[in-house]
Amino acid sequence: SQQGEEDPQALSIQEGENATMNCSYKTSINNLQWYRQNSGRGLVHLILIRSNEREKHSGRLRVTLDTSKKSSSLLITASRAADTASYFCATAGMDSNYQLIWGAGTKLIIKP
Amino acid sequence: GEEVAQTPKHLVRGEGQKAKLYCAPIKGHSYVFWYQQVLKNEFKFLISFQNENVFDETGMPKERFSAKCLPNSPCSLEIQATKLEDSAVYFCASSPYGTGGNQPQHFGDGTRLSIL
């Protein structure tokens, strides 16, 4: 079942701008992960943030986690056309038998 | 191999026919997960394996869906008596440990199943 909501559902920005996507979830988690899906392809893992972490960086990506609000955000800085994709958050619960529970995704379009 | 390999890429079946999808996980990965993605929306968990043992099958529509991961063979997902609503992209993922152990999942490119 869907864990929560991602917003926005779609985001269109100019190349070079920053893109921020948000994810909310409902249950206690072990970790939260962000994935990217290019059209017609599988998911590519971007970042995993543990429940005891608040912020994590990887290149142009920054992820924050607020467990008190049950929310996370993914920031992509200095966006590029190649960042055009759908972005999904997924949570691994404390007792979910390791399955990931997914949000509905944000479709990001970077205009050249 | 170093990538999760799913075959076939596309599968077309008439309603009521059987469909069988295959997944070769990354060598050395103990966990295999199957997901269904409908209309490019959220991923629905179907089933997971720890080696050849079913680990979690809470997402499986048990009446028509079955899956196996046998030693020295690709994992498989089989749908009997397919229905139009089974049309989706089916993704396989593998992980060296369970995701609850803070490990990402590595995904294949999926099998697009079209039921006519």
Interface residues (C-beta under 8 A of the other chain):
Chain A: Q2 N30 N31 Q33 Y35 G40 R41 G42 L43 V44 H45 L48 R50 S86 F88 A90 A92 G93 M94 S96 N97 Y98 Q99 L100 I101 W102 G103 A104 G105
Chain B: V4 Q6 Y31 F33 K40 N41 E42 F43 K44 F45 S48 F55 D56 T58 G59 F91 A93 S95 G98 T99 G100 G101 N102 Q103 P104 Q105 H106 F107 G108 D109 G110
